[in-house]
């Protein structure tokens, strides 16, 4: 009977052998199959759809080292340069469409002087609302009141030479109290000390097609043929030679003294350069029709920037 039954010790031994064999088989199966990853719980915080995004890294409130939203309304608007001089005599506030050439012409100045007086780095960069000095620092601004005028045509900005002119500043002349005031003559402007130094001459020989009109032409329209000579009306210095003002075509501006300058427009060709001295009767351009519907010379005389009737200063023909 004992041969058919195992003793307790033998039974435990066989059980241990079977367990060992089972472990060996499982180990072999595990080596032959891919390793399965244990499930991992992701405990990182997540943003909901309504989460508020962080402000940009470069946005900070004043006096704070941490990011903060900036209220656009709290940012002060840029104030144009020279606002402390707005409305004062001898200063001009830039308006839409202005160019430095136009401002200088309307105030009887060389645009290079305006650049120098205001310390402008780039004469092409002026902004609406900017206040510019338009009278020499050594001059009495009360004697040269700015008179902004409506453009002859649409003003077109064109590049200027930013090189500063190297001329001495001119001051406004004033009549001595001891000098009696001349009695005005019919058809003539009252003479002034600054006027007496000028000997005027006609800039062209052709007939006058259009007379002076303070609301429209601002000067005389003298007709002729293409290529007819255009002459300097008095001694002076060229302060502009180019086509920077639409409506004037090829334009020459001559400054004669601190009071007067003359403008010669619609030329076919220009024969003088800026800062060049010219004499009365010298040929400075050739007549043409640039920016005009016919061949003509548009001629202006300006006293401290204000157009006056040239026929009242030019000699009788």
C-alpha positions in Angstrom: 0.0 0.0 0.0 2.9 2.3 0.8 4.3 1.9 -2.8 1.2 3.5 -4.3 1.3 6.6 -2.0 3.9 9.2 -1.6 5.2 10.3 1.8 4.6 13.9 2.8 8.2 14.8 2.2 8.3 13.3 -1.3 5.1 15.1 -2.2 6.5 18.5 -1.2 9.7 17.8 -3.2 7.7 17.1 -6.3 5.6 20.2 -5.8 8.7 22.3 -5.5 10.0 20.8 -8.8 6.8 21.6 -10.6 6.7 25.2 -9.3 10.3 25.7 -10.4 9.6 24.3 -13.9 6.6 26.7 -14.2 8.7 29.7 -13.3 11.3 28.7 -15.8 8.7 28.5 -18.6 7.2 31.9 -17.7 10.7 33.4 -17.7 11.3 32.0 -21.2 8.0 33.3 -22.5 8.7 36.8 -21.1 12.1 36.9 -22.9 10.5 35.9 -26.2 7.6 38.5 -26.1 7.6 42.4 -26.1 7.8 44.1 -22.7 4.4 45.6 -21.8 4.5 49.0 -20.1 2.7 49.5 -16.9 -0.1 52.1 -17.1 1.2 55.5 -16.0 -1.1 58.1 -14.5 -0.4 61.6 -15.8 -0.7 63.9 -12.9 0.6 67.1 -14.6 -1.8 70.1 -14.4 -3.8 70.9 -17.5 -5.2 74.3 -18.8 -8.9 74.4 -19.3 -10.4 76.0 -22.5 -11.3 79.1 -20.4 -7.8 79.5 -18.9 -6.5 83.1 -19.2 -3.3 83.2 -21.3 -0.2 84.9 -19.9 0.8 88.3 -21.1 3.9 88.6 -23.4 7.2 88.3 -21.7 8.2 91.8 -22.7 5.1 93.5 -21.2 5.7 95.1 -17.8 4.0 97.8 -15.9 6.1 100.8 -14.9 8.1 100.1 -11.7 7.3 96.4 -11.7 9.5 93.4 -12.4 6.6 91.0 -13.2 4.5 90.8 -16.4 1.4 92.9 -16.5 -1.1 94.0 -19.0 -0.6 97.6 -20.4 -3.6 99.8 -20.8 -3.3 101.5 -24.2 -5.2 104.5 -23.0 -2.6 105.1 -20.3 0.3 105.4 -22.8 0.8 109.2 -23.5 0.5 110.3 -27.1 3.6 111.7 -28.8 3.7 115.5 -28.7 5.1 117.1 -31.9 8.3 119.1 -31.4 8.2 122.8 -30.6 4.8 122.9 -29.0 6.0 125.4 -26.4 6.3 127.9 -29.3 2.9 127.4 -30.9 1.2 130.6 -31.8 4.3 132.8 -31.1 5.5 135.3 -33.7 8.2 134.0 -35.9 7.0 130.3 -35.6 4.9 128.2 -37.9 2.8 125.1 -37.1 3.1 122.4 -39.8 -0.2 121.5 -41.5 -1.2 118.5 -43.6 0.4 118.7 -47.1 3.2 121.0 -46.0 6.8 120.6 -47.3 9.8 122.5 -46.1 10.1 124.3 -49.5 6.5 125.5 -49.2 7.0 126.6 -45.6 10.2 128.5 -46.5 8.5 130.2 -49.5 5.5 131.3 -47.6 7.7 132.8 -44.9 10.2 134.4 -47.3 13.1 132.2 -46.1 15.8 129.9 -47.5 14.7 126.3 -46.7 18.3 125.6 -45.7 18.1 128.3 -43.0 14.9 126.8 -41.7 16.7 123.5 -41.4 19.6 125.1 -39.5 17.4 127.2 -37.2 15.4 124.1 -36.1 18.2 121.6 -36.0 16.5 119.2 -38.4 18.5 116.1 -39.2 16.3 115.2 -42.2 14.4 118.0 -44.0 12.0 115.5 -45.5 10.8 114.4 -42.0 8.4 117.0 -40.6 5.1 116.1 -38.9 1.8 117.7 -38.7 1.6 119.9 -35.5 5.4 120.4 -35.4 6.3 124.0 -34.7 9.2 125.4 -36.7 11.1 128.7 -36.3 10.8 130.6 -39.6 12.6 133.8 -38.5 16.3 134.1 -37.9 17.1 133.9 -34.1 18.7 137.4 -34.3 15.7 139.0 -36.0 12.7 140.6 -34.4 9.8 138.1 -35.0 7.3 140.9 -34.6 8.6 142.4 -37.9 8.1 139.1 -39.9 4.6 137.7 -39.2 4.1 134.3 -40.9 1.3 134.3 -43.4 0.5 130.7 -44.5 -1.0 130.6 -48.0 -3.0 128.1 -50.0 -0.9 126.1 -52.5 -1.0 127.0 -56.2 -1.5 123.3 -56.8 -1.3 120.0 -54.9 1.9 120.0 -52.9 4.1 117.0 -53.6 7.0 116.1 -51.3 10.3 115.4 -52.9 13.7 114.7 -51.4 15.8 117.7 -50.4 19.5 118.0 -49.9 20.1 117.8 -46.1 23.4 119.7 -46.4 23.2 122.9 -44.5 23.9 126.2 -46.3 27.0 128.0 -45.1 25.8 131.6 -45.4 25.7 134.3 -42.8 22.3 134.9 -41.3 20.4 138.0 -42.5 18.3 140.1 -40.2 15.2 142.1 -40.9 15.9 145.8 -41.6 13.9 148.5 -39.9 13.6 152.1 -40.8 15.2 154.7 -38.5 12.9 156.8 -36.5 14.7 159.9 -37.8 13.9 159.0 -41.5 10.6 160.5 -42.6 8.1 158.1 -44.0 7.7 158.7 -47.8 4.2 159.6 -49.1 2.8 156.7 -51.1 2.3 157.3 -54.8 -0.6 156.0 -56.8 0.1 152.6 -58.3 3.3 152.2 -56.2 4.1 150.3 -53.0 5.3 152.5 -50.2 9.1 152.6 -50.2 11.0 151.2 -47.3 14.7 151.1 -46.4 15.0 147.5 -47.6 13.3 148.4 -50.9 15.6 151.2 -51.7 18.6 148.9 -52.1 16.9 146.9 -54.9 16.9 147.9 -58.5 14.1 145.9 -60.1 13.9 144.7 -63.7 11.4 142.7 -65.7 12.1 139.0 -65.7 10.8 138.4 -69.3 10.0 140.5 -72.3 6.7 138.9 -73.3 3.2 140.3 -72.7 1.3 139.8 -69.5 -1.5 137.2 -69.9 -2.7 137.2 -66.4 -2.3 139.9 -63.8 -1.8 139.6 -60.0 -4.7 138.1 -58.0 -4.1 137.6 -54.3 -6.7 134.8 -54.2 -5.5 132.9 -57.2 -2.4 133.5 -59.2 -0.2 135.2 -56.6 1.9 136.7 -59.4 2.1 137.6 -63.1 1.8 135.2 -66.1 4.2 136.4 -68.8 3.9 134.6 -72.1 6.5 133.9 -74.7 8.1 131.1 -76.7 9.7 127.9 -75.5 13.4 128.7 -74.7 12.9 132.5 -74.2 15.3 133.8 -71.6 14.1 134.2 -68.0 16.1 136.9 -66.1 16.8 137.6 -62.5 14.6 140.6 -61.5 17.3 141.9 -59.1 20.6 141.0 -57.5 20.4 138.1 -55.1 21.2 134.5 -54.2 19.4 131.4 -55.4 17.8 129.6 -52.5 16.0 127.0 -54.6 16.3 125.4 -58.0 14.3 122.3 -58.8 10.8 120.8 -59.2 9.9 120.2 -55.6 6.5 122.0 -55.7 3.8 120.5 -57.9 2.0 123.3 -59.6 5.1 125.4 -60.2 7.0 123.0 -62.5 10.7 123.8 -62.8 11.1 126.6 -60.3 13.8 129.1 -59.3 13.6 131.1 -56.1 16.0 134.0 -55.5 16.3 135.8 -52.2 17.3 139.4 -52.6 17.6 140.6 -49.0 15.9 139.9 -45.6 12.6 141.2 -47.0 12.2 140.2 -50.6 12.4 137.1 -52.7 11.2 136.3 -56.2 9.9 133.1 -57.8 10.2 132.0 -61.4 8.0 129.0 -62.4 7.1 126.7 -65.3 10.5 126.8 -66.9 11.7 124.4 -69.5 15.2 124.3 -68.1 17.1 125.8 -65.1 20.5 127.4 -65.5 21.4 128.2 -61.9 22.1 126.2 -58.8 21.2 126.7 -55.1 23.4 129.1 -53.2 24.6 130.7 -56.5 24.8 134.5 -56.5 23.0 136.2 -59.5 22.9 139.7 -60.9 20.0 141.7 -62.2 19.3 140.7 -65.8 21.3 137.5 -65.6 19.7 134.6 -67.5 18.7 132.0 -64.9 16.2 129.8 -66.8 14.5 129.2 -70.1 10.8 129.7 -70.5 8.6 126.5 -70.8 5.3 125.0 -69.8 6.3 122.5 -67.0 3.2 122.0 -64.8 1.3 124.5 -67.0 -1.1 124.3 -69.9 0.8 126.8 -72.0 4.3 128.4 -72.4 4.6 131.1 -69.7 6.6 132.5 -66.9 4.8 132.6 -63.6 6.6 135.4 -61.7 6.1 136.3 -58.0 7.5 138.9 -55.7 7.1 138.1 -52.0 7.7 140.5 -49.1 8.4 138.5 -46.0 6.7 135.5 -47.6 3.5 137.4 -48.6 2.9 137.7 -52.4 2.5 141.3 -53.6 1.7 142.7 -57.1 5.0 142.7 -59.0 3.7 145.4 -61.4 3.8 147.9 -58.5 7.6 147.4 -58.0 8.8 146.7 -61.6 9.7 149.7 -63.8 7.3 151.0 -66.4 7.8 149.4 -69.8 
